[in-house]
């Protein structure tokens, strides 16, 4: 297809999605399903206009999906405004650690015991399929920093964290296959790939996000400089936090998520300080500002940052003593969400086109069903034992474990790091089968389920007011 025709096609798709966005939100049909169908239609199955092949373009696909995931992770971090000590972090931390380990172990056990894979390959497959996806899960994530719903917070935090916490198991699987040095009895893997890479990634991201945020706010409030181009700030923080973390042999995914979170926390601190209010976002108080009150109320409808942004020119708001931080964070988040949606379109269309290249006879379909119906719910219930989450919310979290672009990235990463061709073909078929199944079943069920959940939550609130 000529470049001009590609432009026409892309323009039609993007305009159609923009015009139908509100309609799709009301229907049991996610945007990812539409993009997937478009990609499949462009493949040799029908129009034969797009022929991506994972084995021929694995490096390009690895880096393209990596970029999409990084943008989404930074967005997830920006949306989570609760302090680290807030009890709401208990659920995502458990999901990204305990539930992650249980999922990897369960997938590995099935792959090794029932599918005949070598132990290293089984662990690697578990690591590829275990993380939930921050890119395709926007419908179940917090809408903005003022949305304090426990279910959405848990799913957003899990998606932001477990793309990083899956990496040690990817490295373990590659190590057991002889493609990565893990040391005798795994000492190097535990010391470097688990402890150092995780802690350093979080630290680097937090430092980059906080320092750049503080510098921009200082220049704007004190010197009236560095105004505008907030999109450069977003992309700069993502690139810096990721690049520095990888150079230090740390996990870039964790670093970027941590950078987004630290950037948002800095904004909350500056906003509270400028208003002369206590810096406690999780507990109401008498002397709190408007934004803090919105956070404390748990409103799902208003963004605390937007509540501060009264009418005024962008330059006035950007340099305002009270509103500079909120305006900066709001602009960065808005830009990031737009880039995230563009990345989703591109990635999912390519995934749809990849479906025509898969040998579907390699897919053990019983395993795909087992992952969603048994392994994920069981892992969630084990991870949340003793937590404050209700049985209903555990059931929602157990079902809404969406798989997507993160798994495609890990698949491409494993192939680029020496995965044997025979295993690569099998892994490709299984991973794409899982992603397509997730896009379909979660895409069709997420809107009715979240509407049901929201309705019940409104009933509970009305009952509590009586």
Buried (B, 14 or more C-beta within 10 A) or exposed (E): EEEEEEEEBEEEBEEEBEEBEEEBEEEBBBBBBBBBBBBBBBBEEEEEBBBBEBEEBBEEBBBBBBBBBBBBBBBBBBBBBBBEEBEBBBBBBBBBBBBBBBBBBBBBBBBBEEBEBBEBBBBBBBBBBBBBBBBBBBBBBBBBBBBBBBBBBBBBBBBBBBBBBBBBBBBBBBBBBEBBEBEEEBEBBBEBBBEBBBEBBBBBBBBBBBBBBBEBBBBBBEEEEBBEEBBEBBBEBBBBBBBBBBEBEBBBBBBBBBBBBBBBBBBBBBBBEBBEBBBBBBEEEEEBBEBBBBBBEEBBEBBBBBBBBEEEEEEEBBBBEBBBBBBBBBBBBBBBBEBBBEBBBBBBBBBBBBBBBBEEEBBBEEBBEBBBEEBBBBBBBBBBEEBEBEEEBBBBBBBBBBBBBBBBBBBBBBBBBEBBEEBBBBBBBBBBBBBBBBBBBBBBBBBEBBEEBEEEBEEEEEEEEE
